[in-house]
Amino acid sequence: MSERCEIAIIGSGFAGSLMARVLATIGYDVVLLERGTHPRFAIGESSTPLANLSLERLAVRYNLPDCYRLATHGRWLEHYPELRRGLKRGFTFYRHHPGESAVDRRLVEERLLVAASPNDAVADTHWLRADVDHHFVREAAASGVDYRDHVDLTDADIDDAGVTLRGVRNGVPLELRAEFVIDATGPGGSLARRLAIPSAIERTETRSAVVFSHFDGVQLMREVVADLPDGPYPDDWAAVHHLIDEGWMYSLRFDHGVTSAGFALTPLAMSTLAPAGEVQPEALWRALLDRYPVIRALFGDARPLMPLVYRDGIQHRLARAAGRRWLLMPHAFAFVDPLFSTGIAWSLRAVERLGLLFEQAKAGARVPDVGQLERYETLLAAEADQIDRLVAGAYEAMAHFDLFAAHAMIYFASVSYAEVRQRLTAGDGAHHAWSGFLGIGDPVLEPLARESLERLRRITRRALNTGTRDDRRGYTAWVREAIVRRNIGGFGDPARNNLYPVDMDLLVDRHALLGLTREQVVAGLPALRGMAPEPAFG
Ligand SMILES: Cc1cc2nc3c(=O)[nH]c(=O)nc-3n(C[C@H](O)[C@H](O)[C@H](O)COP(=O)(O)OP(=O)(O)OC[C@H]3O[C@@H](n4cnc5c(N)ncnc54)[C@H](O)[C@@H]3O)c2cc1C
């Protein structure tokens, strides 16, 4: 005998659990199936303003106060101090050169800081995923989701009326008949494998490998580099990016002193770092620290809290994201690279979109029709391409800091414009949920990632050539001009010296770019400063 439910969701990362909870809140009968159990380690920790906006909209629409309270560092600390997190004030970048130590002042010149929030209270966070995902799965269960862990799925059959999932739980066979199935298994790709959805990895330009762990005892940048000039926020309380010849390193500091860190490395770098193809993560880590003295000073005495993990070819991309009776959440559909921290925001945007689709479907067929699923799939595919082009451009630009700092302005102009528009023109949120991620659908922003990648490749010739000074100046001038109609943050202004605070005065001055009057922007400033009162939750 099959058990029955309306919606089966496979995978209980935050995306699967939140999706399950939203659907249960709307009135669906949902089963959430997890291969492992919580709490458990997960990678993908650095949140962004767009992610937090999605959390806030989900909170308001579905009466989920915890989502609202987890959307800023200040509220999180006040309401959920037991869930570990890190303060993230912005995006910090340094360019390191082999053998150069802190006394070499090049690091100070090749430094880019972009504030994402005006103060700690409204700042973003790094999520300690073991705690956060556990929280969301508990809340899903409390909302009526039937959560089952330790499930080993072996089979999925889809027909016109629904899907049958088969597997084993704790040695006992399981058969579940659902009207619709959502795959939230990330790169595990459970459903994709059972449905034999073809790979479309050839659409993805980026290729990288990662080596990572959690550490304690990581030094602060200020402890290693004397007289680091003040930036718009303390450098370390951010998503810190160390750009190196081989790729880049992320470093995310949690409030309790643990740091999540990893190198993302290009295939070219791996071909010299591990020419025989056999990778010893510890030896790889040590070799990279030895090459870059400042990174060695930061991490040399740090202790990994779990064995270093090495993963080759972290990119994945499928040819389909949805079909009759099934769909994939973003991380099950595609992943590019940790650069620019796109994963959490993109996943939460999808939870919003799907909540809206199921709300519409509820009164009728109960599941979204093929046309609605196509809309979801088409947008996801365009966004996956856009993330990839931006990241691929960034890897080209890593050849020279000037190129990188200029290319990054396209990302920052896109996300800050979207964030401020979403904050100042709230509405019922549906419009923002369906707006394209990273400029998709915006006639000014959408073409820029592709054009930037092409221009960069003309300079680097795909061999990390740094080009001439004129090449770099020409590219930088092009970026400044290209973003001008969306540039509400003063990005690319040489007078800023690569240090970008949140500049409310400039924002007010540039109100027309947002299609708003000066008075409308001024009226919205309390919301931007996080001073708006908490919505009423039932
Ligand atoms: C190295 C690295 C760094 C990253 N850094 C960032 C970052 O800083 N910021 C950011 O926004 N994004 C980042 N990402 C992306 C981020 O990890 C994802 O966007 C995010 O984890 C997506 O969440 P999810 O819930 O969809 O999937 P996941 O977190 O992958 O969760 C999937 C869940 O499904 C379960 N599962 C898997 N297979 C099965 C199965 N067969 N049956 C049942 N359950 C199954 C897993 O156990 C897990 O609980 C990073 C990714 C990588 C690889």
The ligand as an SDF file (V2000), in Angstrom:
LIG
                    3D

 53 58  0  0  0  0  0  0  0  0999 V2000
   31.8970   25.7860   -1.6390 C   0  0  0  0  0  0  0  0  0  0  0  0
   30.5550   26.4600   -1.7150 C   0  0  0  0  0  0  0  0  0  0  0  0
   30.3760   27.6750   -1.1010 C   0  0  0  0  0  0  0  0  0  0  0  0
   29.1520   28.3390   -1.1920 C   0  0  0  0  0  0  0  0  0  0  0  0
   29.0230   29.5540   -0.6010 N   0  0  0  0  0  0  0  0  0  0  0  0
   27.8660   30.2240   -0.7080 C   0  0  0  0  0  0  0  0  0  0  0  0
   27.7020   31.4850   -0.0730 C   0  0  0  0  0  0  0  0  0  0  0  0
   28.6130   31.9890    0.5900 O   0  0  0  0  0  0  0  0  0  0  0  0
   26.5090   32.1260   -0.2060 N   0  0  0  0  0  0  0  0  0  0  0  0
   25.4820   31.5900   -0.9100 C   0  0  0  0  0  0  0  0  0  0  0  0
   24.4350   32.2400   -1.0240 O   0  0  0  0  0  0  0  0  0  0  0  0
   25.5870   30.3790   -1.4880 N   0  0  0  0  0  0  0  0  0  0  0  0
   26.7460   29.6770   -1.3980 C   0  0  0  0  0  0  0  0  0  0  0  0
   26.8520   28.4460   -1.9540 N   0  0  0  0  0  0  0  0  0  0  0  0
   25.6490   27.8590   -2.5730 C   0  0  0  0  0  0  0  0  0  0  0  0
   24.7580   27.2220   -1.4800 C   0  0  0  0  0  0  0  0  0  0  0  0
   25.4610   26.1230   -0.9360 O   0  0  0  0  0  0  0  0  0  0  0  0
   23.4290   26.7480   -2.0420 C   0  0  0  0  0  0  0  0  0  0  0  0
   22.8020   27.7680   -2.7340 O   0  0  0  0  0  0  0  0  0  0  0  0
   22.4990   26.2870   -0.9130 C   0  0  0  0  0  0  0  0  0  0  0  0
   23.1100   25.2930   -0.1440 O   0  0  0  0  0  0  0  0  0  0  0  0
   21.1880   25.7800   -1.4940 C   0  0  0  0  0  0  0  0  0  0  0  0
   20.4080   25.2460   -0.4500 O   0  0  0  0  0  0  0  0  0  0  0  0
   19.4300   24.0330   -0.6950 P   0  0  0  0  0  0  0  0  0  0  0  0
   18.6110   23.8850    0.5340 O   0  0  0  0  0  0  0  0  0  0  0  0
   18.7200   24.1920   -1.9970 O   0  0  0  0  0  0  0  0  0  0  0  0
   20.3750   22.7640   -0.9380 O   0  0  0  0  0  0  0  0  0  0  0  0
   21.4330   22.0690   -0.0170 P   0  0  0  0  0  0  0  0  0  0  0  0
   21.9690   22.9650    1.0030 O   0  0  0  0  0  0  0  0  0  0  0  0
   22.3990   21.4110   -0.9480 O   0  0  0  0  0  0  0  0  0  0  0  0
   20.5950   20.9240    0.7370 O   0  0  0  0  0  0  0  0  0  0  0  0
   20.2020   19.7480    0.0920 C   0  0  0  0  0  0  0  0  0  0  0  0
   19.6010   18.7850    1.1160 C   0  0  0  0  0  0  0  0  0  0  0  0
   19.1250   17.6470    0.4080 O   0  0  0  0  0  0  0  0  0  0  0  0
   19.5710   16.4630    1.0520 C   0  0  0  0  0  0  0  0  0  0  0  0
   19.6860   15.4100    0.0350 N   0  0  0  0  0  0  0  0  0  0  0  0
   20.6420   15.2710   -0.9210 C   0  0  0  0  0  0  0  0  0  0  0  0
   20.3950   14.1810   -1.6680 N   0  0  0  0  0  0  0  0  0  0  0  0
   19.2670   13.6180   -1.1760 C   0  0  0  0  0  0  0  0  0  0  0  0
   18.5120   12.4730   -1.5340 C   0  0  0  0  0  0  0  0  0  0  0  0
   18.8650   11.6630   -2.5260 N   0  0  0  0  0  0  0  0  0  0  0  0
   17.3920   12.1900   -0.8190 N   0  0  0  0  0  0  0  0  0  0  0  0
   17.0180   12.9920    0.2050 C   0  0  0  0  0  0  0  0  0  0  0  0
   17.6960   14.0930    0.6010 N   0  0  0  0  0  0  0  0  0  0  0  0
   18.8080   14.3930   -0.0860 C   0  0  0  0  0  0  0  0  0  0  0  0
   20.9060   16.8570    1.6660 C   0  0  0  0  0  0  0  0  0  0  0  0
   21.2400   15.9840    2.7150 O   0  0  0  0  0  0  0  0  0  0  0  0
   20.6060   18.2800    2.1330 C   0  0  0  0  0  0  0  0  0  0  0  0
   20.0190   18.2940    3.4230 O   0  0  0  0  0  0  0  0  0  0  0  0
   28.0720   27.7440   -1.8850 C   0  0  0  0  0  0  0  0  0  0  0  0
   28.2410   26.5100   -2.4810 C   0  0  0  0  0  0  0  0  0  0  0  0
   29.4660   25.8690   -2.4140 C   0  0  0  0  0  0  0  0  0  0  0  0
   29.6220   24.5360   -3.0900 C   0  0  0  0  0  0  0  0  0  0  0  0
  1  2  1  0
  2  3  1  0
  2 52  2  0
  3  4  2  0
  4  5  1  0
  4 50  1  0
  5  6  2  0
  6  7  1  0
  6 13  1  0
  7  8  2  0
  7  9  1  0
  9 10  1  0
 10 11  2  0
 10 12  1  0
 12 13  2  0
 13 14  1  0
 14 15  1  0
 14 50  1  0
 15 16  1  0
 16 17  1  0
 16 18  1  0
 18 19  1  0
 18 20  1  0
 20 21  1  0
 20 22  1  0
 22 23  1  0
 23 24  1  0
 24 25  2  0
 24 26  1  0
 24 27  1  0
 27 28  1  0
 28 29  2  0
 28 30  1  0
 28 31  1  0
 31 32  1  0
 32 33  1  0
 33 34  1  0
 33 48  1  0
 34 35  1  0
 35 36  1  0
 35 46  1  0
 36 37  1  0
 36 45  1  0
 37 38  2  0
 38 39  1  0
 39 40  1  0
 39 45  2  0
 40 41  1  0
 40 42  2  0
 42 43  1  0
 43 44  2  0
 44 45  1  0
 46 47  1  0
 46 48  1  0
 48 49  1  0
 50 51  2  0
 51 52  1  0
 52 53  1  0
M  END
$$$$
